[in-house]
């Protein structure tokens, strides 16, 4: 139990579907992140939110749309995805994006997405 | 981030101490050494981190050499559930830097 909960754990969707991934953190952190992990590739940072404000969009296609209604919840809305978007999507949180040296990031279990 | 180098794989007998090395010869003065592990199909799990001093928590110990150019993660009594890929990362803090895990060390605990 890491304090970061992601749902669903597995999702299969068609290319024309609209779905959402949900993340909730119970750690009282102020920063939340979305990462993508594809097979045999390193983690790719997608979005960063600090105090509910998006502070980084790492050139992510618009078919991925994040939403952060409060510091504890983060969503990733998915629309017209491609098969190559199939991957493990990881949510993470840390105390503060601009925190002291030695800030630690905690990951959720991830959501396995398959686009067919 | 400083580049880190780890052996691609290691085996350890169940119940023995697992010692995972990491080289980070270009580490700068304000970069911490972090260790994470990833069990197949799950998100990365934080283990421990340190700057200069050796650190210990309920999961592991981290030994950092005096010159900070290398470190060793020690799992004192390895169990089968410790089989995972272990990543050593050097950076100042996650909030300001893009996290790159690299290839890590695949640790297999042998019954």
Interface residues (C-beta under 8 A of the other chain):
Chain A: X2 X4 X6 X31 X35 X42 X43 X45 X48 X50 X58 X88 X90 X92 X94 X96 X97 X98 X99 X100 X101 X102 X103 X104 X105 X106 X107 X108 X109 X110 X112
Chain B: X30 X32 X34 X41 X42 X43 X44 X45 X46 X49 X51 X92 X93 X94 X95 X96 X98 X99 X100 X101 X102
